[in-house]
Amino acid sequence: MNTKQMKKIRNKARAIMVEWIKEVIKKEDHTKVNRSNLEKLIETRSYYWSDGTLKLQPWSYKWIVKKLKKNPQWTLEDIKKSIAPSEKAQRRIRMEKEGPIII
C-alpha cells in the first residue's frame, strides 16, 4: 500500500485505540491516556496461539490497522459493528441455551 495512505491509516488506528481505551477505563483515568503513552498501557503481544494456529489479537494495534486497510473511512463504532455476531450466530447461541423450538 502507498506509504502516504499507510501513514494516515496508522495515525487513525492510534486515535481509535485511544478512543477505545477511554471507553474501557474509568473517567478519572482519561487524562492519563494519550497517543504518546499508548504502548505502555496496552499489551505488546499482537498474536496468540489457538489450536496450533497463530492468530491476531483482537483490539491490538495491528488488528485495527488491518481493519482500516480494508475500510479506511471506518470509525470506532463501525469496527464495533463489524465484530458483532450476525443474526445467524445469535440464533445459534440462543438455540444452544434454550434448546430447539417445539410447536
C-alpha positions as CSV (number, residue, x, y, z in Angstrom):
1,M,0.0,0.0,0.0
2,N,1.1,3.6,-0.6
3,T,3.2,5.0,2.2
4,K,1.2,8.2,2.4
5,Q,-2.0,6.2,2.8
6,M,-0.4,3.9,5.4
7,K,0.7,6.9,7.5
8,K,-2.9,8.2,7.6
9,I,-4.2,4.7,8.5
10,R,-1.6,4.3,11.3
11,N,-2.5,7.7,12.7
12,K,-6.2,6.9,12.6
13,A,-5.5,3.5,14.2
14,R,-3.8,5.2,17.1
15,A,-6.6,7.6,17.5
16,I,-9.2,4.8,17.5
17,M,-7.1,2.9,20.1
18,V,-7.1,5.9,22.4
19,E,-10.9,6.2,22.0
20,W,-11.4,2.6,22.7
21,I,-9.2,2.6,25.8
22,K,-11.0,5.6,27.1
23,E,-14.3,3.7,26.8
24,V,-12.8,0.7,28.8
25,I,-11.2,2.6,31.7
26,K,-12.7,4.8,34.4
27,K,-13.4,8.5,33.7
28,E,-10.7,9.6,36.2
29,D,-8.0,8.0,34.2
30,H,-9.0,9.5,30.8
31,T,-6.4,12.3,31.2
32,K,-3.6,9.7,31.5
33,V,-4.4,8.2,28.1
34,N,-2.8,9.8,25.0
35,R,-1.0,8.7,21.9
36,S,2.5,9.0,23.3
37,N,1.9,6.6,26.3
38,L,-0.3,4.2,24.4
39,E,2.3,1.4,24.2
40,K,2.8,1.4,28.0
41,L,-1.0,0.9,28.6
42,I,-1.7,-1.9,26.2
43,E,-0.2,-5.4,25.9
44,T,2.6,-5.6,23.4
45,R,1.8,-9.1,22.1
46,S,-0.2,-8.8,18.9
47,Y,-0.7,-12.6,18.3
48,Y,-1.8,-15.6,20.3
49,W,-1.9,-19.4,19.7
50,S,-5.3,-21.1,19.2
51,D,-5.4,-24.8,18.3
52,G,-1.9,-24.7,16.8
53,T,-2.6,-21.6,14.7
54,L,-1.1,-18.2,15.3
55,K,-3.9,-15.6,15.3
56,L,-4.1,-11.8,15.5
57,Q,-5.1,-10.5,18.9
58,P,-8.4,-8.5,18.7
59,W,-8.2,-4.8,19.5
60,S,-4.4,-4.8,19.1
61,Y,-2.8,-2.0,17.0
62,K,-2.0,-4.4,14.2
63,W,-5.6,-5.7,14.2
64,I,-7.1,-2.2,13.9
65,V,-4.6,-1.3,11.1
66,K,-5.7,-4.5,9.3
67,K,-9.4,-3.4,9.6
68,L,-8.6,0.1,8.4
69,K,-6.7,-1.1,5.4
70,K,-9.9,-2.8,4.1
71,N,-12.1,0.2,5.1
72,P,-10.1,3.4,5.6
73,Q,-13.2,5.5,6.4
74,W,-14.3,3.4,9.4
75,T,-14.6,4.8,12.9
76,L,-14.6,3.1,16.3
77,E,-18.4,2.4,16.0
78,D,-18.0,0.8,12.6
79,I,-15.3,-1.5,13.9
80,K,-17.5,-2.5,16.8
81,K,-20.4,-3.2,14.4
82,S,-18.2,-5.4,12.2
83,I,-17.2,-7.7,15.1
84,A,-20.7,-8.1,16.5
85,P,-22.1,-11.5,15.9
86,S,-24.5,-11.9,12.9
87,E,-28.2,-12.7,13.3
88,K,-27.5,-16.3,12.4
89,A,-24.8,-16.6,15.1
90,Q,-27.1,-15.0,17.6
91,R,-29.9,-17.5,16.8
92,R,-27.4,-20.4,17.2
93,I,-26.3,-19.1,20.6
94,R,-30.0,-18.7,21.7
95,M,-30.8,-22.2,20.4
96,E,-27.9,-23.7,22.4
97,K,-29.2,-22.0,25.6
98,E,-32.9,-22.6,25.1
99,G,-33.0,-25.7,23.1
100,P,-34.9,-26.4,19.9
101,I,-38.3,-24.8,19.4
102,I,-41.1,-27.3,19.8
103,I,-44.6,-26.5,18.4
